[in-house]
Amino acid sequence: MTDSTGAFPGLVPSPAAATGVARAAGYEIEEELRAAPSGSGRPLVIAGVDEVGRGAWAGPVVVCAAVTDLSPPPVVPGRGKKAIALTDSKLLTEAHRESFAGILPGWLAGHAIGAAGPEEIDEVGMTAALRRAAVRALESLPVRPDVVILDGKHDFLSRPWRVRCEVKADQRSVTVAAASVLAKVHRDRLMAELDGEFPGYGFADSAGYPSPVHQKALEEHGPTPHHRLSWSYLDDLPRWRHMKKHRDPLAGEGQLSLL
């Protein structure tokens, strides 16, 4: 993790947290942060941040920032009498994600979405585009957070944000799990809309990730205006290779920065 912590306590994950063992989403990370002396005399405002779309060939990278009041998180009904708990969006079915997306905005103390589109990704690289999207989300929250919890080991935000990086935070932090679900549903809906505009690429099913349908459409019809033209998939498409954008290497890491 890069040095964005300053002297703020509680930003370095505990050794137990660093093991990456999957757990149900709870408030362990948030409570640990709030238990550390802050010097402000008030409870910390903690934002959970998660993204979706980093490895896609088409569409934007989308980031959600979410803030809770640490109240018990909502659940949605599953089969029979089973209740489905809030967790990493990848562990939920599409129907359960949609159900959560319908109730989370009313339950959260605040949330906001930020995005960076394909042209921006091509111009500055994925890491910089991801940071821009995250900052847009964070700056759109109703209150500026004191601390940001990021899912993963790498701090792509850095200063002036105070960041706590946690492996599998979307499974261990309710706040990050909520951001995970809202980012995923937002982007999936957007890509489904693009499917109607550009049929045949399978955007509604693959969300712009490389599926067989998507790859076949690229071979036959080439990239759409929503494709990332600096991505290496174009090297394997002789008919469309001339469309590849070659970015200044000083501008950013691009596709290879999958964190």
RANOR-V815012 format. One line per field, one symbol per residue. psi: psi as a letter, one per 30 degrees, with the letter a starting at -180 (. if undefined). burial: 1 if it has 16 or more other ideal C-beta (glycine too) atoms within 10 Angstrom, else 0. A space follows every 50 residues. Layout:
# RANOR-V815012
psi = ???
burial = ???
This chain:
# RANOR-V815012
psi = kligfbgklgfkkleefffgkklkkageeeeeeffkkfffglkkjkkkkl lkgeglflllkkkkkkklgglkllllkakbgkkklkakefflleeeeeee fffeefelfkllkllkleeeeeefleeeeeeeeeeeeefflfkkkekkkk kafkjfeakgkkkjkkkhffffkeeeeeeeeeeeeeeeeeeeefeeeilf fgefefgfljleeeeeeeeeflllfgljfflffffgiefgfffkkjkkff flfbefig.
burial = 10011001011010001000000011111100110001000001111111 11110111111111111100001101000000011111101100011011 10010011111111111111111111111111110111001000111111 11001110001111111111111111111111111111011001100100 11100111111001101100001101111110110010010001001000 010110100
